[in-house]
Amino acid sequence: MPDDGIWSGQIYATLRWYQTQTDAIFAALANTDLDGAKKDLVAKAKQYYAWHDYLDAFRLAKAAAD
């Protein structure tokens, strides 16, 4: 369908934004001492990131940073 091409660009841009934001959070958390619960959140975020689930990776990483 022609509309699929129109939506795919917007979806790609949104997912790319989540990916770059998550990269920034991971970089900021790299040199910090996190407690056990926050370490678990970061580990889970990295797992979702590896699965290319950038939305959930962003949410988990952001929760660990707050």
Secondary structure, DSSP 8 states (H G I E B T S, - for coil): -HHHHHHHHHHHHHHHHHHHHHHHHHHHHTTS---HHHHHHHHHHHHHHHTT-HHHHHHHHHHHH-
